[in-house]
Amino acid sequence: GFGKSKKKHQEETVDIVAFNADMMKEIFRNSELRYGVEANVNMVGSKAYNENIKTSEITNDVATRYPDDKNRMTTLAAYASNNWEINKKVIFSQGLRLSNVSLLASYTPEMLEITQFPYSDDMTQNNTAFNGSLGLVVMPEKGWRLSANLSSGFRAPNIDDVSKLNDSNSSDQLLFVPNPGLKPEYSYNAELTIEKTFNQQVQVGLTGFYTLLDNAFVARPFLYNGQDSVV
């Protein structure tokens, strides 16, 4: 802030360990199976302090952006998809994915005293979901192509969604607070496409799609300890 001697520092570190194995096998003629597994671990470190720019004194009296103790998010998944060319005019595809996302976030007693948050217990989540897709491509005659697809999606809350503390700019006077009870969001999608190619040079297509987003992550007014505002 202009004219102030205290400079606030908020510093984050993210360490990521990831593994992915993607394989492919032809199970029978004109049918290709892709399958694999993946694992991803994110570890987030968050610290904050005030620096007096006149005296160089450091004081730990400011809140961190994320919990300052343990922050870990682990994603495990297995998936498979098949692309089957039934004949020269019809292609049928299928996909399936199993995901598990776990999360741990916790504050030190010192930070709980600074923030006055009622989160003495660790924030934990464990979410599992199946997602799938079905696709069909039909080429009834030369130059024409019809395709349809159905699919579902899933996103589990991450460290930022569940535990971030944020003072937005002073003009809007908003405070974003942690929400350990946040639930995953899901999407359900449908798509239909019609394409026509003229003289093997000009392609014209029309696509219609619909997405239903269930339990979307959005910011909403919230009562904190029974009050709609804090000092």
Secondary structure, 3 states (H helix, E strand, C coil): CCCCCEEEEEEEEEEEEEEEEEEEEEEECCEEEEEEEEEEEEEEEEEEEEEECCCCCEECCCCCCCCCCCEEEEEEEEEEEEEEEEECCEEEEEEEEEEEEEEEECCCHHHHHHHCCCCCCCEEEEEEEEEEEEEEEECCCCCEEEEEEEEEEEECCCHHHHHCCEECCCCCCCEECCCCCCCCEEEEEEEEEEEEEECCCEEEEEEEEEEEEECCCCCCCCCECCECCCC
